[in-house]
Amino acid sequence: MRKFFHQIHLWLSIPLGILISVICLTGAILVFEKEITQIMYPETRTTQVEGQHGRKQRPEFFRQVRALHRWLLDAPAKKGESSAGKTVVGITTVAMTVILISGVIIWFPRNRRTLKNRLQISCTKGWRRFWYDSHVALGFYSTLFLLIMALTGLTWSFSGYRTFMYDLFSGLPVDNLRRFFYSLHTGTWGGLTTRILYFLAALIGGILPLSGYYLWWKKQKRK
């Protein structure tokens, strides 16, 4: 069974790893969009950041980061419509969900000693061991947050999925549901603490495919 999930983990990660890194790293940047904008553009301190209490004109940098995060720069012609970039982001996010779940199944230890080893990162046994431990341990620590981000992010990618998720909370007004899923996706639901945790998780999510590529490349060299 582990071998089966290992193959799923590997063959989804190899073609989509770079896209996952792009989505996660741009998401990490967007976590602190408001603070970065206020530092770079002090005149915006009295305005609001979209998603909080209103809209303001985003600096060009963040418009591009957001477009990369949501549509790979291929924005839909109209709000609510589809585009190739939006579809690719959605499919990649579904694959990321499967990669995360399969990674937990592969990681799940058989005994307490193995659990202890997999939660630690060795810095004294060479680069390959360091990146392996980092991939395994950091992946475990960030999985829950990454899954929340992925499962809520899909509500912006696929209308059918959004309808299904909204139906689960059918007693709430649609506007409240939008704000609820937005807060879950961005980490604003718990204030600064959860935003920092989301930032770290998204940053790790962007690094995991790169460490995975390195480990796969080292393995191929040994064959």
Secondary structure, DSSP 8 states (H G I E B T S, - for coil): -HHHHHHHHHHHHHHHHHHHHHHHHHHHHHHTHHHHHHHH-GGGGGS--BTTTB-----HHHHHHHHHHHHTT---SSTT---HHHHHHHHHHHHHHHHHHHHHHHH--SSHHHHHHHT---SSS-HHHHHHHHHHHHHHHHHHHHHHHHHHHGGGT-HHHHHHHHHHTTTS-HHHHHHHHHHHHHTGGGHHHHHHHHHHHHHHHHHHHHHHHHHHHHHHHH-
